[in-house]
Amino acid sequence: MATYADVLQYLSSLDYPAEKDDVVREAEREGAPPDVLKALRALPPVDYANGTEVARSARIETAPEVDATQRNLQAREPHTRVSQHLRRI
């Protein structure tokens, strides 16, 4: 599975703003692996301001080292940093 770092690595020399086709073409030129190309080909056809915007739009897992079970457990834990007006008093 492609990661943010993978996507950004193959787009490091791309000039922004860039269209989807430019992003895919640059990744192909840089020799991106199939999983990165697949993620980039699924991008919405809009102009991208920078690499981070591309990676976010590609719906790439931000932390692939965290499995689904751990992610679900974290979601169930109570959040300790909640605004004062949202806490039960």
C-alpha positions as CSV (number, residue, x, y, z in Angstrom):
1,M,0.0,0.0,0.0
2,A,1.3,3.5,-0.9
3,T,2.1,5.9,1.9
4,Y,2.3,9.7,2.0
5,A,6.1,9.5,1.9
6,D,5.9,7.3,-1.3
7,V,3.7,9.7,-3.1
8,L,5.7,12.7,-2.1
9,Q,8.9,11.0,-3.1
10,Y,7.8,10.5,-6.7
11,L,6.4,14.1,-7.0
12,S,9.4,15.9,-5.6
13,S,10.3,17.6,-8.9
14,L,6.8,18.5,-9.9
15,D,5.9,22.2,-10.4
16,Y,2.7,23.2,-8.7
17,P,-0.1,24.0,-9.2
18,A,-0.6,20.8,-11.2
19,E,-3.5,19.0,-12.7
20,K,-4.2,15.3,-12.1
21,D,-2.7,14.3,-15.4
22,D,0.5,16.2,-14.7
23,V,0.7,14.4,-11.3
24,V,0.3,11.0,-12.8
25,R,2.7,11.7,-15.7
26,E,5.4,12.9,-13.2
27,A,5.0,9.8,-11.0
28,E,5.3,7.6,-14.1
29,R,8.4,9.5,-15.3
30,E,10.0,9.1,-11.8
31,G,9.3,5.3,-11.9
32,A,6.6,5.1,-9.2
33,P,5.5,1.6,-8.3
34,P,2.1,0.3,-9.3
35,D,0.4,1.0,-5.9
36,V,1.4,4.6,-6.0
37,L,0.3,5.0,-9.6
38,K,-3.0,3.3,-8.8
39,A,-3.6,5.8,-5.9
40,L,-2.8,8.8,-8.1
41,R,-4.9,7.6,-11.0
42,A,-7.9,7.6,-8.6
43,L,-7.4,11.3,-7.8
44,P,-10.3,13.7,-8.5
45,P,-9.6,15.8,-11.6
46,V,-8.7,19.1,-10.0
47,D,-5.7,21.4,-9.7
48,Y,-3.4,20.6,-6.8
49,A,-1.5,23.3,-5.0
50,N,1.2,21.1,-3.5
51,G,2.3,17.5,-2.8
52,T,0.5,17.3,0.5
53,E,-2.8,18.2,-1.1
54,V,-2.1,15.4,-3.6
55,A,-1.4,12.8,-0.9
56,R,-4.5,13.8,1.1
57,S,-6.7,13.6,-2.0
58,A,-5.3,10.2,-2.9
59,R,-6.9,8.7,0.3
60,I,-3.7,7.1,1.3
61,E,-3.5,5.6,4.8
62,T,-1.7,8.2,7.0
63,A,-0.3,5.5,9.4
64,P,-0.2,2.2,7.7
65,E,1.8,0.7,10.6
66,V,-1.4,1.0,12.8
67,D,-3.7,-1.9,12.0
68,A,-7.5,-1.6,12.0
69,T,-8.0,-3.2,15.4
70,Q,-5.7,-0.7,17.1
71,R,-7.3,2.2,15.2
72,N,-10.7,1.0,16.5
73,L,-9.5,0.7,20.0
74,Q,-8.1,4.2,19.9
75,A,-11.4,5.6,18.6
76,R,-13.3,4.0,21.6
77,E,-10.9,5.5,24.2
78,P,-12.2,8.6,26.0
79,H,-10.7,11.8,24.7
80,T,-8.9,13.6,27.5
81,R,-8.3,16.8,25.6
82,V,-11.8,18.0,25.1
83,S,-12.9,21.6,25.4
84,Q,-14.1,22.6,28.9
85,H,-17.7,23.3,27.7
86,L,-17.9,19.8,26.3
87,R,-16.8,18.0,29.5
88,R,-19.3,16.5,31.9
89,I,-19.3,18.6,35.0
